[in-house]
Amino acid sequence: MVKKKEEKIKEIQVPEVNLEASEIDYLQVYGLPKSILDEIDAVALNKNLTTEQKEKLVEKVKLEFDKIKAEPGEAVGIIAAQSLGEPGTQLTLRTKHYAGAAEVSVGSGIHRLEEIVDGRSKAKYSTMTIYLIEELRNDQKKADDFAKSLIDVRLGDVIKIEEDFKEKSIVVKIILEEVKARNINMEELEQKIEKNAKGKMKKLKDNSLEFNYGKETLLKIRKQVLKLLSTRIQGVRGIDKTIVVKEKHKAEGTEEWIVRTTGTNLKVVIKLPEVDGSRTTTNDIKEIGRVLGIEAARNSIVNEMNDVLIVKNGIDVDIRHILLLADLMTYDGDIKGIVRSGITRGKSSPFARAAFEETTKHLLDAAFKGEKELLQGVVENIIVGQPIKVGTGIVKLVMK
């Protein structure tokens, strides 16, 4: 019985090559990448396929794989630009809101797409999706308390200051509702006010604190007041609002509590012990690049564009066009936008630079530096009226 089963399912035999298994070019040997071959193996085991059935499956997959391959000389850049640009005109101008105690806004539609493609240094609606450790993700109360502790709270949010210029003193009144809403310890708050006010303190009957500055100048007192109001008392810099929402755990299939924020600080948040740093993310692509590296930023561009076009707007765009754009924006180790200060500036061809905004400036610069135009790209050849080097234009053929 065991022998029959062994005969039934055969692994795809790897030919003997003097290379490590990871270095073998499966595409050349089988005409398919290793990842697809592994998937076929898994399906064959799962469905109990015979060797003959498995071979038929490999042939069918090969046929489909060959159909979707780009032909040599195909204008993939132009097709990707058209494929992303045309449906871009159908996008909405909406902003998505997560309603709750605090409303968290997430940019979507054409504005968000512009932000991603331009490689902007700061997203207009920067948000984080924070995944929590097991202890917190199943307990709404704990998740909510943690979410409140993340909000960047300044003294100005929980106190009111009355100034007496004649007596050179200030009275600090604590707003109790705000203190309660933000889970702030009253004793710690008073200590923080005393430490940062730097005056002679006197406690008043209504829990207010009076500070006297004696012979200090009014300008110095005013500077001290402004400094006091902007002092942080708790939370993470940059996080303005938080909201706790329920979401399905992708791997486990169960529901869990997650935290969404307005504002972002990935570097600090992923180090917190309550946070699952391997899943926590932000929609600020530049920040992902700084914290996790350029490969993570490239994946983020793909995920964000996929989310805007396909998930939220139902526009069916081939993922390869998005992958090509993400590669173009990140291939030199830095995120460069499709703007005049980004990818265009880095082009070696003066004509290609001049074709995208500031034409005269680029041509003058190239003339001053004595640059040569080698007419190797698509744009340059269109400008001078020559056949472009894509499709049939890539072939050089002389016939008698």
C-alpha positions as CSV (number, residue, x, y, z in Angstrom):
1,M,0.0,0.0,0.0
2,V,2.8,2.4,1.0
3,K,4.7,1.5,-2.2
4,K,1.8,2.4,-4.4
5,K,1.4,5.8,-2.8
6,E,5.1,6.5,-3.4
7,E,4.7,5.7,-7.0
8,K,1.6,7.8,-7.3
9,I,3.2,11.1,-6.2
10,K,6.6,12.0,-7.5
11,E,8.4,15.1,-6.5
12,I,9.7,17.2,-9.5
13,Q,13.2,15.8,-9.8
14,V,15.9,18.5,-9.6
15,P,18.8,17.7,-12.1
16,E,22.3,17.3,-10.6
17,V,23.9,20.7,-10.8
18,N,27.1,21.9,-9.1
19,L,25.2,24.7,-7.5
20,E,23.3,25.2,-4.3
21,A,19.6,24.4,-4.7
22,S,18.7,28.1,-4.1
23,E,21.0,29.1,-7.1
24,I,19.5,26.8,-9.7
25,D,17.6,28.7,-12.4
26,Y,14.3,26.7,-12.3
27,L,13.0,29.0,-15.0
28,Q,15.6,27.8,-17.5
29,V,15.3,24.1,-16.5
30,Y,11.5,23.8,-16.3
31,G,10.2,27.0,-17.8
32,L,8.6,27.9,-14.5
33,P,9.9,29.7,-11.3
34,K,10.6,27.6,-8.2
35,S,7.7,29.2,-6.2
36,I,5.2,28.0,-8.8
37,L,6.7,24.5,-8.9
38,D,6.5,24.3,-5.1
39,E,2.8,25.3,-5.3
40,I,2.2,22.5,-7.9
41,D,3.9,20.0,-5.5
42,A,1.7,21.1,-2.7
43,V,-1.5,20.8,-4.8
44,A,-0.4,17.3,-6.1
45,L,0.0,16.1,-2.6
46,N,-3.2,17.6,-1.4
47,K,-5.3,16.4,-4.3
48,N,-3.6,13.0,-4.5
49,L,-2.6,13.4,-8.2
50,T,-0.9,10.7,-10.2
51,T,2.4,11.5,-12.0
52,E,0.5,11.7,-15.3
53,Q,-2.1,14.2,-13.9
54,K,0.7,16.2,-12.3
55,E,2.6,16.5,-15.6
56,K,-0.7,17.7,-17.3
57,L,-1.1,20.3,-14.6
58,V,2.5,21.5,-15.1
59,E,1.9,21.8,-18.9
60,K,-1.3,23.8,-18.3
61,V,0.5,26.1,-15.9
62,K,3.4,26.6,-18.3
63,L,0.9,27.6,-21.1
64,E,-0.7,30.2,-18.8
65,F,2.7,31.4,-17.6
66,D,4.0,31.9,-21.2
67,K,0.8,33.8,-22.1
68,I,1.4,36.4,-19.3
69,K,5.1,36.9,-20.0
70,A,6.1,40.3,-21.5
71,E,7.4,39.9,-25.1
72,P,11.0,41.1,-25.7
73,G,10.8,44.8,-26.7
74,E,7.3,45.3,-25.3
75,A,6.7,48.8,-24.1
76,V,5.9,47.8,-20.5
77,G,6.5,51.3,-19.1
78,I,4.0,53.0,-21.5
79,I,1.4,50.3,-20.9
80,A,1.9,50.6,-17.1
81,A,1.5,54.4,-17.3
82,Q,-1.7,54.1,-19.4
83,S,-3.1,51.2,-17.2
84,L,-2.6,53.3,-14.0
85,G,-3.4,56.7,-15.4
86,E,-6.7,56.0,-17.2
87,P,-8.5,54.4,-14.1
88,G,-7.0,57.2,-12.0
89,T,-9.5,59.5,-13.6
90,Q,-12.4,57.5,-12.2
91,L,-11.2,57.8,-8.6
92,T,-13.2,59.6,-5.9
93,L,-12.2,62.6,-3.9
94,R,-13.4,61.0,-0.7
95,T,-11.8,60.7,2.7
96,K,-12.7,57.6,4.8
97,H,-13.6,58.2,8.5
98,Y,-13.5,55.8,11.4
99,A,-16.2,57.2,13.6
100,G,-16.1,56.8,17.4
101,A,-15.1,58.8,20.5
102,A,-12.4,60.3,18.3
103,E,-12.8,60.4,14.5
104,V,-9.8,59.0,12.6
105,S,-9.5,60.1,9.0
106,V,-7.8,58.0,6.3
107,G,-7.0,59.5,2.9
108,S,-8.4,57.6,-0.1
109,G,-9.1,58.2,-3.7
110,I,-7.2,60.5,-6.1
111,H,-5.5,62.6,-3.3
112,R,-4.0,59.5,-1.7
113,L,-2.8,58.1,-5.1
114,E,-1.1,61.5,-5.8
115,E,0.6,61.4,-2.4
116,I,2.0,57.9,-3.0
117,V,3.2,58.5,-6.6
118,D,4.7,61.9,-5.8
119,G,6.7,60.3,-2.9
120,R,5.7,63.1,-0.5
121,S,7.6,63.4,2.7
122,K,4.5,63.6,4.8
123,A,1.1,62.1,4.2
124,K,-1.9,64.5,4.7
125,Y,-3.8,61.9,6.7
126,S,-1.0,60.0,8.3
127,T,-2.4,57.0,10.2
128,M,-1.1,53.9,11.9
129,T,-2.6,50.4,12.3
130,I,-1.3,49.1,15.6
131,Y,-1.7,45.3,16.3
132,L,-1.5,44.3,19.9
133,I,0.0,41.3,21.8
134,E,-2.4,38.5,22.7
135,E,-3.2,39.7,26.2
136,L,-4.5,43.1,24.9
137,R,-6.0,42.1,21.5
138,N,-8.8,40.0,23.2
139,D,-9.7,42.5,25.9
140,Q,-11.4,45.7,24.7
141,K,-10.8,47.6,28.1
142,K,-7.1,46.9,28.1
143,A,-6.8,47.8,24.4
144,D,-8.7,51.0,25.0
145,D,-6.5,52.0,28.0
146,F,-3.4,51.4,25.9
147,A,-4.8,53.4,23.0
148,K,-5.5,56.4,25.4
149,S,-1.9,56.1,26.7
150,L,-0.5,56.6,23.2
151,I,-2.2,60.0,22.6
152,D,0.4,62.9,22.6
153,V,-1.0,65.0,25.5
154,R,0.5,68.4,26.3
155,L,-0.1,70.4,29.5
156,G,-2.1,72.9,27.3
157,D,-4.7,70.2,26.7
158,V,-5.6,69.7,30.4
159,I,-4.9,73.1,32.1
160,K,-6.1,76.7,31.8
161,I,-3.8,79.6,32.7
162,E,-4.8,83.0,34.1
163,E,-2.1,85.6,34.1
164,D,-1.8,88.5,36.6
165,F,0.7,91.0,35.0
166,K,0.5,93.4,37.9
167,E,1.4,90.8,40.6
168,K,3.7,89.0,38.2
169,S,2.0,85.7,38.9
170,I,0.0,83.0,37.1
171,V,-2.8,80.7,38.3
172,V,-3.0,77.2,36.7
173,K,-6.4,75.6,36.7
174,I,-6.7,71.9,36.0
175,I,-9.6,70.8,33.7
176,L,-10.8,67.7,35.5
177,E,-12.9,66.2,32.7
178,E,-9.9,66.3,30.3
179,V,-7.7,64.7,32.9
180,K,-10.2,61.9,33.4
181,A,-10.8,61.3,29.7
182,R,-7.0,60.8,29.2
183,N,-6.4,58.6,32.2
184,I,-3.9,61.0,33.7
185,N,-2.6,60.6,37.3
186,M,-3.5,63.8,39.3
187,E,-0.4,63.7,41.6
188,E,2.0,63.2,38.7
189,L,0.3,66.0,36.8
190,E,0.8,68.5,39.7
191,Q,4.4,67.4,40.0
192,K,5.0,68.0,36.3
193,I,3.3,71.5,36.5
194,E,5.5,72.4,39.5
195,K,8.7,71.2,37.9
196,N,8.1,73.1,34.6
197,A,6.4,76.3,35.9
198,K,9.7,77.2,37.8
199,G,8.0,79.8,40.1
200,K,7.2,80.0,43.8
201,M,4.2,77.7,44.2
202,K,1.1,78.1,46.4
203,K,-1.9,75.7,46.4
204,L,-5.3,77.4,46.3
205,K,-8.6,76.1,47.7
206,D,-10.1,75.0,44.3
207,N,-7.1,72.7,43.5
208,S,-5.6,75.5,41.4
209,L,-1.9,76.3,41.6
210,E,-0.5,79.8,41.9
211,F,3.0,80.6,40.8
212,N,4.8,83.9,41.7
213,Y,7.7,85.1,39.7
214,G,8.9,88.1,41.8
215,K,11.2,90.3,39.9
216,E,11.2,88.5,36.6
217,T,10.4,90.5,33.4
218,L,6.9,90.0,31.8
219,L,8.6,88.7,28.6
220,K,10.4,86.0,30.6
221,I,7.1,85.0,32.4
222,R,5.3,84.9,29.0
223,K,8.0,82.6,27.5
224,Q,7.7,80.4,30.6
225,V,3.9,80.1,30.2
226,L,4.2,79.1,26.5
227,K,6.9,76.5,27.4
228,L,4.6,75.1,30.2
229,L,1.7,74.8,27.8
230,S,3.7,72.8,25.2
231,T,5.2,70.4,27.7
232,R,4.4,66.7,27.0
233,I,2.9,64.8,29.9
234,Q,2.2,61.4,28.3
235,G,1.9,59.6,25.0
236,V,3.9,59.3,21.8
237,R,5.1,62.3,19.8
238,G,3.0,62.7,16.7
239,I,-0.1,60.6,17.7
240,D,-3.1,63.0,18.0
241,K,-6.1,60.6,18.2
242,T,-6.7,56.9,18.6
243,I,-9.7,54.6,18.1
244,V,-10.0,50.9,19.0
245,V,-11.8,48.8,16.3
246,K,-12.5,45.1,15.8
247,E,-10.8,43.3,12.9
248,K,-10.4,39.8,11.6
249,H,-6.9,38.2,12.4
250,K,-5.7,37.2,8.9
251,A,-3.7,34.2,10.0
252,E,-5.9,32.8,12.8
253,G,-9.3,33.8,11.4
254,T,-10.5,35.1,14.8
255,E,-11.5,38.6,15.7
256,E,-9.2,40.9,17.5
257,W,-9.0,44.5,18.8
258,I,-6.6,46.8,17.0
259,V,-5.8,50.5,17.4
260,R,-6.0,53.0,14.6
261,T,-4.4,56.4,15.0
262,T,-4.3,59.9,13.5
263,G,-0.6,60.8,13.3
264,T,2.3,58.4,13.2
265,N,5.5,57.4,14.9
266,L,6.5,53.9,13.8
267,K,10.0,53.9,15.3
268,V,8.7,54.4,18.8
269,V,5.5,52.4,18.7
270,I,7.0,49.1,17.3
271,K,9.4,49.0,20.3
272,L,6.5,49.2,22.9
273,P,6.1,45.8,24.8
274,E,2.2,45.9,24.3
275,V,2.6,46.1,20.5
276,D,3.0,43.3,17.9
277,G,5.8,45.0,16.0
278,S,5.9,42.4,13.1
279,R,2.4,43.4,11.9
280,T,2.1,47.1,13.0
281,T,2.3,49.5,10.1
282,T,1.8,53.1,9.0
283,N,0.6,54.6,5.7
284,D,3.6,57.0,5.7
285,I,5.9,55.4,3.1
286,K,8.9,57.6,3.8
287,E,8.7,56.7,7.4
288,I,8.6,53.0,6.6
289,G,11.7,53.5,4.4
290,R,13.5,55.3,7.3
291,V,12.6,52.7,10.0
292,L,12.4,49.4,8.1
293,G,14.5,50.0,4.9
294,I,13.9,50.4,1.2
295,E,12.5,46.9,0.5
296,A,9.7,47.5,3.1
297,A,9.0,50.9,1.6
298,R,8.7,49.3,-1.9
299,N,6.2,46.7,-0.5
300,S,4.4,49.6,1.2
301,I,4.0,51.5,-2.1
302,V,2.5,48.3,-3.7
303,N,0.2,47.6,-0.8
304,E,-1.0,51.3,-0.6
305,M,-1.7,51.6,-4.3
306,N,-3.4,48.2,-4.4
307,D,-5.5,49.4,-1.5
308,V,-6.5,52.6,-3.2
309,L,-7.2,51.2,-6.6
310,I,-8.3,47.7,-6.2
311,V,-9.7,47.2,-2.6
312,K,-11.4,50.6,-2.0
313,N,-12.4,51.6,-5.5
314,G,-12.8,48.2,-7.3
315,I,-10.6,49.2,-10.2
316,D,-9.0,46.1,-11.7
317,V,-5.4,46.9,-12.4
318,D,-2.8,44.2,-13.1
319,I,-0.5,44.1,-10.0
320,R,2.5,44.0,-12.3
321,H,2.0,47.6,-13.4
322,I,2.0,48.6,-9.7
323,L,5.1,46.5,-9.1
324,L,6.9,48.2,-12.0
325,L,6.1,51.6,-10.7
326,A,7.2,50.7,-7.1
327,D,10.5,49.3,-8.5
328,L,11.1,52.5,-10.5
329,M,10.5,54.7,-7.4
330,T,12.8,52.7,-5.2
331,Y,15.5,51.0,-7.3
332,D,18.4,53.3,-6.2
333,G,17.8,52.8,-2.5
334,D,15.8,56.0,-2.0
335,I,12.1,56.8,-2.5
336,K,11.8,59.1,-5.6
337,G,8.5,60.5,-6.7
338,I,7.3,60.8,-10.3
339,V,7.9,64.5,-10.1
340,R,10.4,67.0,-11.5
341,S,12.5,66.8,-8.3
342,G,12.4,63.0,-8.2
343,I,12.9,60.4,-11.0
344,T,12.9,63.0,-13.9
345,R,15.9,64.9,-12.4
346,G,18.0,61.7,-12.2
347,K,17.6,60.9,-16.0
348,S,20.8,61.0,-18.0
349,S,19.1,62.2,-21.2
350,P,18.7,66.1,-21.4
351,F,15.7,65.7,-23.8
352,A,13.9,63.3,-21.3
353,R,14.4,65.8,-18.5
354,A,13.2,68.7,-20.7
355,A,10.1,66.8,-21.7
356,F,8.7,66.9,-18.2
357,E,8.2,70.5,-16.9
358,E,10.9,73.3,-16.9
359,T,11.9,72.6,-20.5
360,T,14.1,75.7,-21.1
361,K,15.9,75.4,-17.8
362,H,16.9,71.7,-18.5
363,L,18.0,72.5,-22.1
364,L,20.1,75.5,-20.9
365,D,21.7,73.5,-18.1
366,A,22.6,70.7,-20.6
367,A,24.1,73.3,-23.0
368,F,26.2,74.9,-20.3
369,K,27.6,71.6,-19.2
370,G,28.1,70.3,-22.8
371,E,26.0,67.2,-22.3
372,K,25.4,64.7,-25.2
373,E,22.1,63.4,-26.2
374,L,22.5,59.7,-27.1
375,L,18.9,59.1,-28.2
376,Q,18.5,55.8,-26.3
377,G,15.1,56.2,-24.6
378,V,11.5,56.5,-25.8
379,V,10.9,60.2,-25.1
380,E,14.1,61.4,-26.8
381,N,13.4,59.6,-30.0
382,I,9.8,60.8,-30.2
383,I,11.1,64.4,-29.8
384,V,13.4,64.1,-32.8
385,G,10.9,62.1,-34.8
386,Q,12.8,58.8,-35.0
387,P,11.3,55.3,-34.5
388,I,11.3,54.5,-30.8
389,K,13.2,51.5,-29.6
390,V,10.3,49.4,-28.4
391,G,8.2,46.7,-30.2
392,T,9.1,46.4,-33.9
393,G,11.5,49.4,-33.5
394,I,13.9,47.3,-31.4
395,V,14.8,45.1,-34.4
396,K,17.6,46.3,-36.7
397,L,17.4,44.3,-40.0
398,V,19.1,44.8,-43.3
399,M,17.9,42.9,-46.3
400,K,19.3,42.6,-49.8
